[in-house]
């Protein structure tokens, strides 16, 4: 008995000693210069555990040992920082420095060099074991192991974008119909922001103008009928070519409050391959998905699948009430290996199907840089996988991360073919917007296969061109074909499309005219209604296979763009900016100065600061274009 009593006393003494050796430190993390609070910064004792993350105000609390301590802070887009905490410090202010272009270049350089050395070591190890003929791989091994010369970051940039062939003008007499699929994606805008914030102009094919326009919220009224979508139309003088008119077509999806969103069956499919180990990839993926986990309700379920050299299930379907279990599973993820993306997609859909909710929202959320290099990886193979699985009623959200080897073309394809949406997450704020501010719209689809077909009246329209949506064009006969896939709208989503039109009778060189048709006779239809165009929209409810038809007519009017509604002016400014970034053949008299003027007067109610941020991006782009007046403002 004496022995047990002594052991109990020893245990109590040990516990008291341990408690006496720790203390609580409080702090605030801000951005250096602006002193903007930084949420989601990881703070931990260097080489120690546990870690904490800063809250929305940048604040944190952490138990640390007594005596001097070194804290390490990590945050995507910012320099990793180490801070010495003195023994008597009770509260500290820590300022993080944003990464410069040189910092980002060095990180990509270091990552790629590690991959080269790994590949060389792998080849040499296999040769030593007789698994490969060393002579046939020696040159490859040497090329991987050879150090790269300094200053060749550009050679490392293997980012891929699908080519964009800009829409041209079409005559209303010969081609009166324009048909396309709607697009609620906004990945292009945040990707462009990443380039400009790093002091680079984006590649022309990275600039999808419709995704830039649709990045912003517009105050269209919610549907007042049984239809889940409302249509709005108006027109004004085109700012970059005042001899032309600009037509705006706006769609607004029905709003659903968070408590009315059906329960969700989610599968996180996370790329943990070696290409994801940089700070703006897997660490940011974890931060992004943690924000979504915090929004989950007890009725929701989450499973986590990963893929690297092979695919595996890290966490089976787990109720949203068990947030600690889900967050712990995310924390355990580490990057390493090659990328079996196709196998991972199959596993994710299989897991979603096994937990299918008939009246719920079934969705796979894939987070990756798109660098698939093992297993099914070609565009055709991935497309067939996605098309086969979407028919089961499982939707897809695609989250892109990273730089240097980012595969935008593959990720856009996955989202397009998988009845889903596509976002590029370049910082924690974009993650917050995707999974907190727009929780319902991101996860709950209200209308699928949404198509638009516009018929132009040659009485008022000589020719027209669709601004953007080059990757979303459909054949005219696809509009009434319910088997033809198209874009989907989430709860509360807005979609905006712009047409630049040349009024009838105007003299223009913009159109490639065709010879008059010899055998066609055109009926002359009386048109007293002053109609410029008719918008037709087809959509399916999420569980339906048959589409519904809606129509809207636009009467002719003339108004200056400065007299147009605020939202019209904003989307016109964004469209003009996109054409400048692309150096579009149709940019006319577009200028950064005019973009700034339009956007400044169209800020309106900007609670999240996205329109203010747009102004800063325009100024940064102007700085990269010497001689621009906007660069000196």
Phi, psi and omega per residue, in radians:
X1 nan -0.722 3.112
X2 -1.022 -0.664 -3.118
X3 -1.086 -0.804 -3.123
X4 -1.158 -0.659 3.132
X5 -1.119 -0.684 3.115
X6 -1.128 -0.703 3.127
X7 -1.129 -0.693 3.116
X8 -1.094 -0.779 3.108
X9 -1.062 -0.701 -3.141
X10 -1.118 -0.713 3.138
X11 -1.118 -0.762 3.126
X12 -1.103 -0.719 3.137
X13 -1.123 -0.702 3.131
X14 -1.101 -0.764 3.139
X15 -1.085 -0.749 3.125
X16 -1.119 -0.661 3.140
X17 -1.129 -0.748 3.137
X18 -1.087 -0.801 3.138
X19 -1.072 -0.631 -3.118
X20 -1.230 -0.355 -3.088
X21 -1.594 0.049 3.094
X22 -2.161 2.754 3.084
X23 -2.585 2.854 -3.139
X24 -1.705 2.306 3.043
X25 -1.952 2.409 3.070
X26 -1.968 2.614 -3.136
X27 -2.798 2.957 3.055
X28 -2.291 2.357 3.121
X29 -1.928 2.217 3.141
X30 -2.311 2.821 3.041
X31 -1.355 2.308 3.109
X32 -1.097 2.413 3.134
X33 1.652 -1.134 -3.094
X34 -1.486 -0.360 -3.074
X35 1.013 0.517 3.053
X36 -1.297 2.264 3.116
X37 -1.093 2.456 -3.102
X38 -1.947 2.048 3.129
X39 -1.667 2.475 3.066
X40 1.553 0.178 3.078
X41 -1.236 2.328 3.100
X42 -1.518 2.160 -3.118
X43 -2.137 2.256 3.066
X44 -2.684 2.781 3.019
X45 -1.147 2.331 -3.083
X46 -0.964 2.211 -3.126
X47 1.084 0.370 -3.139
X48 -2.240 3.136 3.113
X49 -2.388 2.817 -0.089
X50 -1.489 -3.081 3.051
X51 -2.060 2.789 3.062
X52 -2.286 2.919 3.075
X53 -2.118 2.506 3.129
X54 -1.189 2.601 -3.113
X55 -1.516 -2.986 -3.058
X56 -1.059 -0.473 3.125
X57 -1.618 0.115 -3.117
X58 1.461 0.024 -3.073
X59 -1.452 2.733 3.076
X60 -2.724 2.760 3.010
X61 -2.277 2.430 -3.087
X62 -2.607 2.334 3.032
X63 -1.391 2.169 -3.110
X64 -2.263 2.785 3.082
X65 -1.151 2.732 3.040
X66 -1.226 2.813 -3.106
X67 1.520 -3.122 3.138
X68 -1.120 2.410 -3.089
X69 -2.389 2.508 3.054
X70 -1.826 2.069 3.055
X71 -1.647 2.456 3.086
X72 -1.984 2.261 -3.120
X73 -2.074 2.273 -3.133
X74 -2.236 2.347 -3.140
X75 -2.728 2.272 -3.097
X76 -1.026 2.324 3.130
X77 1.536 -0.006 -3.130
X78 -2.285 2.720 3.132
X79 -1.200 2.351 3.015
X80 -1.101 2.327 -3.004
X81 -2.236 2.475 3.057
X82 -2.026 2.301 -3.059
X83 -2.231 2.275 3.092
X84 -1.490 2.158 3.115
X85 -1.771 2.093 -3.119
X86 -1.287 2.729 -3.071
X87 -1.027 -0.550 -3.079
X88 -1.673 0.112 -3.112
X89 -1.300 2.282 3.112
X90 -1.847 -0.613 3.137
X91 -2.541 2.413 -3.055
X92 -2.263 2.641 2.996
X93 -1.947 2.157 -3.099
X94 -2.072 2.244 -3.134
X95 -1.892 2.194 3.126
X96 -1.754 2.437 3.131
X97 -1.613 2.244 3.062
X98 -1.093 2.603 3.073
X99 -1.165 2.440 3.013
X100 -1.600 2.991 3.082
X101 -1.023 -0.673 3.134
X102 -1.111 -0.715 3.105
X103 -1.048 -0.836 -3.116
X104 -1.082 -0.720 3.121
X105 -1.060 -0.784 -3.124
X106 -1.087 -0.675 3.130
X107 -1.115 -0.819 3.127
X108 -1.092 -0.735 3.125
X109 -1.016 -0.823 -3.120
X110 -1.098 -0.756 -3.141
X111 -1.088 -0.811 -3.102
X112 -1.163 -0.630 3.111
X113 -1.122 -0.700 3.095
X114 -1.098 -0.709 3.129
X115 -1.129 -0.680 3.130
X116 -1.108 -0.794 -3.130
X117 -1.131 -0.738 3.104
X118 -1.007 -0.804 -3.117
X119 -1.063 -0.733 3.129
X120 -1.105 -0.772 3.139
X121 -1.098 -0.661 3.123
X122 -1.117 -0.799 -3.138
X123 -1.095 -0.770 -3.122
X124 -1.142 -0.679 -3.141
X125 -1.144 -0.743 3.114
X126 -1.123 -0.673 3.130
X127 -1.125 -0.684 -3.137
X128 -1.114 -0.542 -3.136
X129 -1.581 0.057 3.120
X130 1.370 0.253 -3.104
X131 -1.430 -0.403 3.067
X132 -2.411 2.775 3.071
X133 -1.423 1.983 -3.042
X134 -1.058 -0.635 -3.089
X135 -1.053 -0.654 -3.094
X136 -1.362 -0.226 -3.131
X137 -2.002 -0.011 -3.044
X138 -1.089 -0.779 -3.131
X139 -1.068 -0.711 3.136
X140 -1.141 -0.760 -3.133
X141 -1.068 -0.739 3.134
X142 -1.133 -0.680 -3.123
X143 -1.163 -0.613 3.096
X144 -1.219 -0.681 -3.039
X145 -1.393 -0.366 -3.068
X146 -1.122 2.343 3.119
X147 -1.202 2.537 3.114
X148 -1.412 2.477 3.035
X149 -1.085 2.735 3.121
X150 -1.204 2.605 3.013
X151 1.306 0.502 -3.123
X152 -2.067 0.591 3.141
X153 -0.959 -0.621 -3.088
X154 -1.014 -0.624 -3.137
X155 -1.172 -0.420 3.136
X156 -1.395 -0.296 -3.045
X157 -1.327 1.786 -3.129
X158 -1.936 0.492 3.117
X159 -1.131 2.458 -3.089
X160 -2.090 2.327 3.093
X161 -2.325 2.427 3.085
X162 -1.190 2.446 -3.130
X163 -1.137 2.492 3.097
X164 -1.997 2.045 3.034
X165 -1.761 1.876 -3.001
X166 -0.981 2.496 3.072
X167 -1.131 2.390 3.083
X168 -1.732 3.062 3.061
X169 -1.352 2.486 3.065
X170 -2.186 2.506 3.127
X171 -1.351 2.455 -3.113
X172 -1.246 -0.395 3.131
X173 -1.333 -0.715 -3.086
X174 -1.550 -0.565 -3.122
X175 -2.345 1.306 -3.058
X176 -1.290 -0.224 -3.086
X177 -1.875 2.440 3.018
X178 -2.269 2.158 -3.020
X179 -2.229 2.336 3.126
X180 -2.742 2.840 3.073
X181 -1.571 2.449 3.108
X182 -1.212 2.837 -3.097
X183 -2.503 2.036 3.091
X184 -1.776 0.047 3.140
X185 -1.158 2.692 3.089
X186 -2.447 0.357 -3.099
X187 -1.031 -0.662 -3.060
X188 -1.048 -0.670 -3.074
X189 -1.145 -0.860 -3.107
X190 -1.197 -0.498 3.060
X191 -1.197 -0.753 3.065
X192 -1.055 -0.715 3.107
X193 -1.030 -0.706 3.117
X194 -1.059 -0.787 3.118
X195 -1.071 -0.877 -3.071
X196 -1.146 -0.660 3.100
X197 -1.172 -0.385 3.076
X198 -1.629 0.128 3.084
X199 1.381 0.453 -3.134
X200 -2.217 2.569 2.948
X201 -1.385 2.433 3.141
X202 -1.262 2.685 3.015
X203 -1.063 2.558 -3.092
X204 -0.996 -0.672 -3.089
X205 -1.321 -0.141 3.035
X206 -1.440 -0.201 -3.041
X207 -1.660 1.656 3.013
X208 -1.732 1.858 -2.948
X209 -1.075 -0.654 -3.111
X210 -1.127 -0.573 3.114
X211 -1.281 -0.522 3.031
X212 -1.170 -0.822 3.133
X213 -1.045 -0.776 -3.038
X214 -1.434 0.045 3.030
X215 -1.196 -0.494 -3.023
X216 -1.652 2.637 3.084
X217 -1.493 2.370 3.095
X218 -2.137 2.534 -2.975
X219 -1.537 0.973 3.005
X220 -1.314 2.570 3.130
X221 -1.295 2.511 3.105
X222 -1.167 2.709 -3.122
X223 -0.995 2.419 3.098
X224 -1.830 0.063 -3.133
X225 -2.006 -2.992 3.122
X226 -1.271 -0.328 3.120
X227 -1.187 2.519 -3.136
X228 -1.394 -0.064 -3.072
X229 -2.306 2.468 3.035
X230 -2.005 2.568 -3.114
X231 -1.974 2.396 3.085
X232 -2.322 2.526 3.138
X233 -2.442 2.545 2.965
X234 -2.839 3.060 -3.096
X235 -2.624 2.738 3.123
X236 -2.734 3.003 3.106
X237 -1.180 2.353 -3.092
X238 -1.206 2.188 -3.046
X239 -1.196 -0.553 -3.103
X240 -1.593 -0.088 3.023
X241 -2.694 1.676 -2.985
X242 -1.251 -0.124 3.031
X243 -1.433 -0.139 -3.108
X244 -1.952 2.932 3.057
X245 -1.959 2.707 3.093
X246 -2.066 2.140 3.126
X247 -1.793 2.330 3.082
X248 -1.952 2.287 3.025
X249 -2.073 2.082 -3.094
X250 -2.057 2.444 3.073
X251 -2.112 2.497 3.089
X252 -2.278 2.176 3.110
X253 -1.486 2.650 3.121
X254 -1.029 2.370 3.127
X255 -1.476 2.383 3.098
X256 -2.203 2.130 3.127
X257 -1.191 2.706 -3.039
X258 -0.991 -0.611 -3.109
X259 -1.293 -0.230 3.131
X260 -1.727 -0.118 3.114
X261 -1.181 2.246 -3.129
X262 -1.034 2.780 3.106
X263 -1.027 2.605 -3.054
X264 -1.960 2.394 2.977
X265 -1.919 1.742 -3.014
X266 -1.929 2.512 2.984
X267 -2.189 2.028 3.030
X268 -1.436 2.096 3.062
X269 -1.909 1.914 -2.946
X270 -2.017 2.221 3.059
X271 -1.328 2.027 3.104
X272 -2.044 0.467 3.121
X273 -1.256 2.989 -3.098
X274 -1.039 -0.502 -3.124
X275 -1.234 -0.145 -3.074
X276 -1.759 0.168 -3.012
X277 -1.441 -0.162 3.135
X278 -1.185 2.797 -3.024
X279 -1.096 -0.541 -3.109
X280 -1.611 0.321 3.099
X281 -2.089 -1.797 -3.021
X282 -1.005 -0.762 3.090
X283 -1.009 -0.682 3.121
X284 -1.280 -0.582 3.044
X285 -0.991 -0.815 -3.133
X286 -1.053 -0.794 3.121
X287 -1.051 -0.760 -3.099
X288 -1.109 -0.853 -3.085
X289 -1.221 -0.482 3.069
X290 -1.123 -0.626 3.092
X291 -1.115 -0.610 3.096
X292 -1.224 -0.719 -3.138
X293 -1.010 -0.661 -3.126
X294 -1.141 -0.347 3.136
X295 -1.562 -0.150 -3.034
X296 -1.206 2.610 3.093
X297 -1.896 2.866 -3.132
X298 -0.978 -0.537 -3.118
X299 -1.305 -0.290 -3.135
X300 -1.409 2.723 3.079
X301 -2.305 2.527 3.110
X302 -2.319 2.302 2.937
X303 -2.045 2.685 3.138
X304 -2.186 2.108 3.039
X305 -2.028 2.595 3.121
X306 -2.283 2.819 3.030
X307 -2.538 2.415 3.007
X308 -2.508 -1.906 3.033
X309 -1.140 -0.492 3.066
X310 -2.590 2.930 -3.128
X311 -1.705 2.584 3.118
X312 -2.695 2.775 3.124
X313 -1.715 1.998 -3.118
X314 -1.476 -0.669 -3.091
X315 -2.438 2.127 3.049
X316 -1.205 2.981 -3.122
X317 -0.915 2.129 -3.028
X318 -2.241 2.324 -3.123
X319 -1.040 2.595 3.131
X320 -1.100 -0.301 3.097
X321 -1.251 -0.340 -3.118
X322 -1.689 1.032 -3.054
X323 -1.103 -0.661 -3.120
X324 -1.055 -0.726 3.123
X325 -1.086 -0.752 -3.120
X326 -1.183 -0.768 -3.127
X327 -1.147 -0.663 3.102
X328 -1.102 -0.690 3.123
X329 -1.110 -0.687 3.096
X330 -1.139 -0.725 -3.106
X331 -1.086 -0.491 -3.069
X332 -1.366 -0.192 -3.038
X333 -1.255 2.384 3.076
X334 -2.365 2.641 -3.084
X335 -1.560 2.519 3.048
X336 2.892 2.437 3.092
X337 1.872 3.108 3.090
X338 -1.500 -3.030 -2.918
X339 -2.139 1.732 3.086
X340 -1.597 1.156 -3.021
X341 -1.100 -0.737 -3.125
X342 -1.070 -0.737 3.107
X343 -1.118 -0.674 3.127
X344 -1.114 -0.689 3.128
X345 -1.115 -0.739 3.109
X346 -1.076 -0.767 3.127
X347 -1.102 -0.726 -3.119
X348 -1.103 -0.773 3.128
X349 -1.163 -0.652 3.105
X350 -1.095 -0.734 3.134
X351 -1.157 -0.733 3.115
X352 -1.112 -0.701 -3.139
X353 -1.162 -0.607 -3.124
X354 -1.183 -0.414 -3.121
X355 -2.022 0.455 -3.009
X356 -1.003 2.334 3.060
X357 -1.851 2.000 -3.046
X358 -1.050 -0.716 -3.130
X359 -1.813 0.300 -3.068
X360 -1.971 -3.000 -3.140
X361 -1.819 1.873 -3.098
X362 -1.790 2.118 -2.978
X363 -2.642 2.425 2.959
X364 -1.738 2.303 3.091
X365 -2.029 1.919 -3.098
X366 -1.744 2.318 3.129
X367 -2.134 2.040 -3.006
X368 -2.864 2.931 2.936
X369 -1.653 0.007 3.064
X370 1.437 0.136 -3.064
X371 -1.507 1.254 3.118
X372 -1.416 2.176 -3.141
X373 -2.411 0.100 3.100
X374 -2.326 2.426 -3.135
X375 1.312 -2.793 3.136
X376 -1.029 1.983 -3.073
X377 -2.365 -0.257 3.135
X378 -1.227 2.724 -3.137
X379 -1.012 -0.713 -3.115
X380 -1.124 -0.774 -3.139
X381 -1.120 -0.800 3.141
X382 -1.113 -0.678 3.132
X383 -1.093 -0.751 -3.124
X384 -1.164 -0.642 3.092
X385 -1.072 -0.860 -3.077
X386 -1.136 -0.768 -3.112
X387 -1.113 -0.624 3.134
X388 -1.192 -0.703 -3.028
X389 -1.405 -0.496 -3.066
X390 -1.153 -0.444 -3.119
X391 -1.176 -0.181 3.112
X392 -1.451 -0.002 -3.133
X393 1.500 0.362 3.121
X394 -1.878 2.075 -3.098
X395 -1.548 2.978 -3.037
X396 -2.326 2.319 2.938
X397 -2.049 2.350 -3.105
X398 -2.030 2.195 3.110
X399 -2.012 2.082 3.134
X400 -1.714 2.511 -3.107
X401 -2.415 2.668 2.905
X402 1.673 -3.089 -3.118
X403 -2.652 2.893 3.088
X404 1.589 -0.935 3.118
X405 -2.146 0.430 -3.053
X406 -1.183 2.296 -3.069
X407 -1.909 1.321 -3.124
X408 -1.046 -0.656 -3.075
X409 -1.084 -0.716 3.133
X410 -1.213 -0.696 -3.083
X411 -1.225 -0.669 3.079
X412 -1.101 -0.675 3.128
X413 -1.120 -0.791 -3.132
X414 -1.021 -0.841 -3.123
X415 -1.134 -0.715 -3.106
X416 -1.094 -0.747 -3.071
X417 -1.520 -0.195 -3.042
X418 -1.833 0.380 -3.104
X419 0.908 0.881 -3.066
X420 -2.503 -2.951 3.133
X421 -2.141 2.893 -2.992
X422 -2.389 2.192 3.105
X423 -2.302 2.548 3.020
X424 -1.841 2.141 -3.081
X425 -1.760 1.836 -3.116
X426 -1.772 -0.179 3.107
X427 -2.837 3.030 -3.078
X428 -1.157 -0.551 3.128
X429 -1.092 -0.686 3.118
X430 -1.166 -0.630 3.067
X431 -1.103 -0.736 3.134
X432 -1.091 -0.751 -3.140
X433 -1.096 -0.757 -3.067
X434 -1.151 -0.744 -2.973
X435 -1.914 -0.110 3.112
X436 -2.049 -1.094 -3.099
X437 -1.051 -0.697 -3.060
X438 -2.076 0.737 -3.072
X439 -0.941 -0.885 -3.087
X440 -1.143 -0.791 -3.114
X441 -1.136 -0.596 -3.132
X442 -1.202 -0.623 -2.981
X443 -1.879 -0.362 -3.001
X444 -2.011 1.960 3.138
X445 -1.486 2.263 3.127
X446 -1.819 -0.380 3.141
X447 -2.650 2.339 3.127
X448 -2.059 2.881 -3.141
X449 0.864 0.906 -3.122
X450 -1.487 2.116 -3.125
X451 -2.168 2.600 3.056
X452 -2.106 2.434 3.006
X453 -2.342 2.142 -3.102
X454 -1.931 2.271 3.039
X455 -1.896 2.140 -3.093
X456 -1.655 2.452 3.135
X457 -1.601 1.977 -3.102
X458 -1.123 -0.217 3.069
X459 -1.116 -0.561 -3.109
X460 -2.033 -0.324 -3.050
X461 -2.098 2.019 3.052
X462 -1.359 -0.800 3.118
X463 -2.714 2.911 -3.063
X464 -2.648 2.790 2.951
X465 -2.534 2.471 3.073
X466 -1.442 2.240 -3.128
X467 -1.509 1.855 -3.097
X468 1.493 -2.861 -3.133
X469 1.101 0.407 -3.111
X470 -1.048 -0.598 -3.129
X471 -1.506 0.076 -3.074
X472 -2.078 0.153 -3.097
X473 -1.187 2.517 3.105
X474 -2.164 2.748 2.966
X475 -1.232 2.621 -3.113
X476 -1.016 -0.621 -3.125
X477 -1.280 -0.237 3.100
X478 -1.227 -0.358 -3.033
X479 -1.082 -0.738 -3.113
X480 -1.640 0.090 -3.141
X481 -1.649 1.830 -3.077
X482 -1.235 -0.138 3.085
X483 -1.521 -0.164 -3.118
X484 -1.473 2.136 -3.117
X485 -1.255 2.591 3.094
X486 -2.612 -2.999 -3.036
X487 -1.347 2.859 -3.101
X488 -2.114 2.655 3.115
X489 -2.039 2.358 3.057
X490 -1.629 2.962 -3.118
X491 -1.010 2.214 3.098
X492 1.378 -0.048 -3.117
X493 -1.143 2.582 2.962
X494 -1.996 2.590 3.059
X495 -2.298 2.326 3.128
X496 -2.248 2.354 3.050
X497 -2.235 2.475 3.128
X498 -2.059 2.412 2.990
X499 -2.074 2.294 2.966
X500 -1.634 2.144 -3.081
X501 -2.106 2.532 3.036
X502 -1.737 2.072 -3.109
X503 -1.097 2.631 3.108
X504 -1.032 2.454 3.119
X505 1.555 -0.215 -3.127
X506 -1.300 2.528 3.058
X507 -1.559 2.184 -3.068
X508 -2.611 2.616 3.020
X509 -1.829 0.144 -3.031
X510 -1.291 -0.387 -3.008
X511 -1.772 2.392 2.976
X512 -1.513 1.711 -3.018
X513 -1.256 2.567 3.035
X514 -1.895 2.762 3.121
X515 -1.129 2.629 3.104
X516 -1.035 2.475 -3.140
X517 -1.287 2.463 -3.036
X518 -1.524 -0.661 -2.952
X519 -1.817 -0.141 -3.061
X520 -1.540 2.393 3.019
X521 -1.979 2.323 -3.086
X522 -1.870 2.222 3.106
X523 -1.321 2.427 3.097
X524 -1.644 2.027 -3.085
X525 -1.860 2.274 3.101
X526 -1.116 2.342 -3.082
X527 -2.357 1.308 -3.118
X528 -1.380 -0.119 -3.009
X529 -1.451 0.007 3.101
X530 1.073 0.663 -3.053
X531 -1.551 2.208 3.071
X532 -1.431 -0.721 -3.089
X533 -2.813 2.871 3.022
X534 -2.153 2.264 3.085
X535 -1.710 2.235 2.992
X536 -2.025 2.371 -3.121
X537 -2.230 2.335 3.010
X538 -2.070 2.448 3.100
X539 -2.591 2.800 2.999
X540 -2.106 2.483 2.956
X541 -1.189 2.650 -2.986
X542 -0.910 -0.584 -3.093
X543 -1.676 -0.025 -3.046
X544 -1.682 2.769 3.039
X545 -1.962 -0.113 -3.138
X546 -1.946 2.363 -3.046
X547 -1.497 2.804 3.047
X548 -1.980 2.615 -3.093
X549 -1.934 2.393 3.020
X550 -2.267 2.649 3.104
X551 -2.383 2.728 3.102
X552 -2.683 2.398 -3.115
X553 -1.903 2.467 3.070
X554 -1.913 2.002 3.054
X555 -1.289 2.651 -3.137
X556 -1.255 2.407 3.052
X557 -2.707 2.793 3.096
X558 -2.214 2.164 3.053
X559 -2.618 2.592 3.077
X560 -1.190 2.612 3.133
X561 -1.100 -0.526 3.122
X562 -1.225 -0.301 3.097
X563 -1.669 -0.086 -3.120
X564 -1.316 2.844 3.101
X565 -0.993 2.719 -3.091
X566 -0.947 -0.810 -3.094
X567 -1.118 -0.614 3.092
X568 -1.103 -0.798 3.140
X569 -1.081 -0.668 -3.124
X570 -1.154 -0.834 -3.101
X571 -1.195 -0.512 3.050
X572 -1.161 -0.694 3.109
X573 -1.115 -0.746 -3.136
X574 -1.140 -0.730 3.113
X575 -1.094 -0.719 3.114
X576 -1.126 -0.717 3.101
X577 -1.057 -0.777 3.130
X578 -1.057 -0.681 3.129
X579 -1.209 -0.559 3.048
X580 -1.175 -0.767 3.137
X581 -1.094 -0.611 3.127
X582 -1.453 -0.176 -2.969
X583 0.916 0.886 -3.035
X584 -1.073 2.517 3.049
X585 -1.159 -0.278 -3.093
X586 -1.887 0.309 -3.058
X587 -1.286 -0.235 3.061
X588 0.964 -2.198 3.140
X589 -1.701 0.463 3.141
X590 -1.050 2.538 3.102
X591 -2.660 2.714 3.087
X592 -1.117 -0.591 3.131
X593 -1.081 -0.758 -3.135
X594 -1.200 -0.659 3.082
X595 -1.040 -0.820 3.133
X596 -1.080 -0.732 -3.129
X597 -1.091 -0.797 3.132
X598 -1.120 -0.805 -3.047
X599 -1.223 -0.627 3.120
X600 -1.070 -0.692 -3.125
X601 -1.414 -0.058 -3.079
X602 -2.064 0.349 -3.130
X603 -1.183 -0.727 3.106
X604 0.923 -2.511 3.102
X605 -1.413 1.952 -3.022
X606 -2.208 1.144 -2.985
X607 -1.087 -0.535 -3.114
X608 -1.659 -0.110 3.080
X609 1.370 0.269 -3.096
X610 -1.221 -0.645 3.140
X611 -1.255 -0.622 3.055
X612 -1.117 -0.711 3.097
X613 -1.085 -0.656 3.117
X614 -1.011 -0.750 3.129
X615 -1.020 -0.691 3.136
X616 -1.186 -0.654 3.115
X617 -1.142 -0.685 3.102
X618 -1.066 -0.757 3.129
X619 -1.122 -0.658 3.115
X620 -1.165 -0.705 3.095
X621 -1.115 -0.697 3.130
X622 -1.103 -0.620 3.103
X623 -1.099 -0.529 3.139
X624 -1.455 -0.032 3.085
X625 -2.049 1.581 -3.070
X626 -0.946 2.479 3.089
X627 1.655 -0.194 -3.133
X628 -1.279 2.326 3.091
X629 -1.084 -0.618 -3.116
X630 -1.100 -0.490 -3.118
X631 -1.209 -0.272 -3.114
X632 -1.780 0.021 -3.138
X633 -1.416 nan nan
